[in-house]
Structures are given as C-alpha cells and as structure tokens.
Amino acid sequence: MTTPPPTAFTAARTTARLDSLIDGVREAVGRGLPPDPTAQLVGERLAPHLGADDLLTPEQCASDPERYRQHLLHAEHDGSFSLVALVWLPGQGTPVHDHVSWCTTGVHQGEEYERRYRLVPADGPHTAARLVATADVVSRQGEFCGFAPPGDIHRVRNAGPGTAISLHAYGADIFRLGTSVRRVYDLPADR
C-alpha cells in the first residue's frame, strides 16, 4: 500500500446553483452527525442538482487526455468538507484506493463503474494480504452513494463511450491535503 502524491486542482468559480448546493452540504455537515449518516444527508442535498445544465461552468467540465481531471469546486473555510468535480474520458479510472474521510459521490453526466473491495489480511507468514471484490456498481446520471472508512476500498472508471462527470463531497479539506485518497493498494485483487 502506498500513499499517493498530492493532486493539482483547478481554481473554482461558482454558479448560483453551485452556491445553493454548497449551502445544502454546509447544512448537512453542520448537523455534526457520524460519518455514514452525514454522507447520506449530503447525497440527498446533491441529488437534485445532478444533471442540471447550470451547475458547472464549461471550465469545470474540462477533461484531460492523460487522466481523469479534478476540479476543486469548494473547500469550506473550517476544513469540514470539500466539493470536487471529476471529469472522466472513456477508459480513465483510478487505482484501488480508500479515503481520508466520508465521501459522497453523485453522477452528473454519463456513468461510473465501481468495484468495491474488502481487505483480507495475511493469515500467516506464508500468505499475503489481498483484496476481495464485494460488489460491482454502475451509477448513472442522478444517482449518488455515500460511504465512510473503514470499508471504503474501491476503484472507479468510465467504461462508457462518452465523458462522465461526477461530483464528490469529502469530509476533509481537499485543497489543503491535495487529495481525498488515504492510500493506494498495491495488493493482489480480484479484477
């Protein structure tokens, strides 16, 4: 397992709809609930905005031909949450990883394919830890999911024919940290 390097983010510009979404996330996070219910509440605030033409600026929908692109939309001043748009061209994806905090993901455009894993520790000196796939999930425009560590090991990719855009809310200051990823897993894994 390795820790990833920080990721560069683009500058944020807001729209009226994005400002409304940020206010909704702020209200949900401000309730001070445990991570799992917070992730669910944030998803409920996110869902009505997914797919709306006036949510993101054209710059926030820009892709990168080399890898998926992250656009930091908002980092709350107290570090309690961040909102990021990820833009995925066909075939782009993440390595197997987990997160530093709770996370809520909603698909704004296209589809995301996710494989979830659980870590099986080594059970003796002659065996190695490994990852076992527990679920394959396809999320379409308007759908969201939320999760919190532990149990948040997964990889995500765009297996569709067009660009996919998803919004991710994290319970951490992603601008300061540079990434939402706690670690990348370099272990044998079910493909």
For each residue, the residues with C-beta under 8 A, 3 or more apart:
1: 183 184 185 186 187
2: 183 184 186
3: 181 182 183 184
4: 7 97 179 181 183 184
5: 178 179
6: 177 178 179
7: 4 70 178 179
8: 178
9: 70 71 72 84 174 175 178
10: 59 60 62 69 70 71 72
11: 72
12: 60 71 72 73 74
13: 57 59 60
14: 18 19 22 73 74
15: 18 19 54 55 56 57
16: 19 20 54
17: 20 21 49 52 54 55
18: 14 15 21 22 49 55 56 73 74
19: 14 15 16 22 23
20: 16 17 23 24 49
21: 17 18 24 25 45 46 49 55 83
22: 14 18 19 25 26 73 74 83
23: 19 20 26 27
24: 20 21 27 28 45 46
25: 21 22 28 29 42 45 46 81 83 169
26: 22 23 29 30 76 81
27: 23 24 30 31 45
28: 24 25 31 38 41 42 44 45
29: 25 26 38 42 76 80 81 171
30: 26 27 80
31: 27 28 38 41
32:
33: 37 38 41
34: 37 38 148
35: 38 39 101 102 148 149 171
36: 39 40 102 146 147 148
37: 33 34 40 41
38: 28 29 31 33 34 35 41 42 102 146 148 171
39: 35 36 42 43 102 103 104 146 147 148 171
40: 36 37 43 44 104 146
41: 28 31 33 37 38 44 45
42: 25 28 29 38 39 45 46 81 104 146 169
43: 39 40 46 47 104 106 144 145 146
44: 28 40 41 47
45: 21 24 25 27 28 41 42 48
46: 21 24 25 42 43 49 50 104 106 144 167 169
47: 43 44 50 106 142 144
48: 45
49: 17 18 20 21 46 52 55 106 167
50: 46 47 55 106 107 108 141 142 143 144 167
51: 108 109 141 142
52: 17 49 55
53:
54: 15 16 17
55: 15 17 18 21 49 50 52 108
56: 15 18 60 61 71 73 85 108 165
57: 13 15 60 61
58: 61 62
59: 10 13 62 71
60: 10 12 13 56 57 71 73 85
61: 56 57 58 85 87 109 163 165
62: 10 58 59 69 71 87
63: 68 69 87 88 89 163
64: 67 68 69 87 89
65: 89
66:
67: 64 92
68: 63 64 86 87 88 89 92 93 94 158
69: 10 62 63 64 86 87
70: 7 9 10 84 85 86
71: 9 10 12 56 59 60 62 84 85 86 87
72: 9 10 11 12 75 82 83 84 174 175
73: 12 14 18 22 56 60 83 84 85 167
74: 12 14 18 22 82 83
75: 72 79 81 82 83 173 174 175 176
76: 26 29 79 80 81 82 173
77:
78:
79: 75 76 172 173 176
80: 29 30 76 171 173
81: 25 26 29 42 75 76 169 170 171 172
82: 72 74 75 76 169 170 172 173 174 175 180
83: 21 22 25 72 73 74 75 167 168 169
84: 9 70 71 72 73 167 168 169 170 174 180
85: 56 60 61 70 71 73 108 165 166 167 168
86: 68 69 70 71 165 166 167 168
87: 61 62 63 64 68 69 71 163 164 165
88: 63 68 92 93 110 112 157 158 163 164 165 166
89: 63 64 65 68 92 158 163
90: 158 159 160 161 162 163
91: 157 158 159
92: 67 68 88 89 157 158
93: 68 88 113 155 156 157 158
94: 68 97 155 156 157
95: 155 184 185
96: 117 131 153 154 155 184 185 187 189
97: 4 94 153 154 155 181 182 183 184 185
98: 149 150 152 153 154 181 182 183 185
99: 102 103 149 152 170 180 181 182
100: 149 170 172 177 179 180 181 182
101: 35 148 149 170 171 172 180
102: 35 36 38 39 99 146 147 148 149 170 171
103: 39 99 146 147 148 152 168 169 170 171 180
104: 39 40 42 43 46 144 145 146 168 169
105: 112 139 144 145 146 156 166 167 168
106: 43 46 47 49 50 142 143 144 166 167
107: 50 110 111 112 139 140 141 142 143 144 164 165 166
108: 50 51 55 56 85 141 165 166 167
109: 51 61 141 162 163 164 165
110: 88 107 141 158 160 162 163 164 165
111: 107 138 139 140 141 158 159 160 164
112: 88 105 107 138 139 156 157 158 164 166
113: 93 136 137 138 156 157 158 159 160
114: 135 136 137 138 139 154 155 156
115: 133 135 136 137 154 155 190
116: 133 134 135 136 137 153 154
117: 96 131 132 133 134 153 154 155 185 189 190
118: 131 132 134 151 153
119: 129 130 131 153 185 187
120: 129 130 131 132
121: 129
122: 127 128 129
123: 127
124: 127
125:
126:
127: 122 123 124
128: 122 187 188
129: 119 120 121 122 187
130: 119 120 187 188 189
131: 96 117 118 119 120 153 185 187 188 189 190
132: 117 118 120 189 190
133: 115 116 117 136 189 190 191
134: 116 117 118
135: 114 115 116
136: 113 114 115 116 133
137: 113 114 115 116 145
138: 111 112 113 114
139: 105 107 111 112 114 143 144 145 166
140: 107 111 143
141: 50 51 107 108 109 110 111
142: 47 50 51 106 107
143: 50 106 107 139 140
144: 43 46 47 50 104 105 106 107 139
145: 43 104 105 137 139
146: 36 38 39 40 42 43 102 103 104 105
147: 36 39 102 103 151 152
148: 34 35 36 38 39 101 102 103 151 152 171
149: 35 98 99 100 101 102 152 182
150: 98
151: 118 147 148
152: 98 99 103 147 148 149
153: 96 97 98 116 117 118 119 131 185
154: 96 97 98 114 115 116 117
155: 93 94 95 96 97 114 115 117
156: 93 94 105 112 113 114
157: 88 91 92 93 94 112 113
158: 68 88 89 90 91 92 93 110 111 112 113 163 164
159: 90 91 111 113
160: 90 110 111 113 164
161: 90
162: 90 109 110
163: 61 63 87 88 89 90 109 110 158
164: 87 88 107 109 110 111 112 158 160
165: 56 61 85 86 87 88 107 108 109 110
166: 85 86 88 105 106 107 108 112 139
167: 46 49 50 73 83 84 85 86 105 106 108
168: 83 84 85 86 103 104 105 180
169: 25 42 46 81 82 83 84 103 104
170: 81 82 84 99 100 101 102 103 174 180
171: 29 35 38 39 80 81 101 102 103 148
172: 79 81 82 100 101 177 180
173: 75 76 79 80 82 176 177
174: 9 72 75 82 84 170 177 178 179 180
175: 9 72 75 82 178
176: 75 79 173
177: 6 100 172 173 174 180
178: 5 6 7 8 9 174 175
179: 4 5 6 7 100 174
180: 82 84 99 100 101 103 168 170 172 174 177
181: 3 4 97 98 99 100 184
182: 3 97 98 99 100 149
183: 1 2 3 4 97 98
184: 1 2 3 4 95 96 97 181
185: 1 95 96 97 98 117 119 131 153 189
186: 1 2
187: 1 96 119 128 129 130 131
188: 128 130 131
189: 96 117 130 131 132 133 185
190: 115 117 131 132 133
191: 133
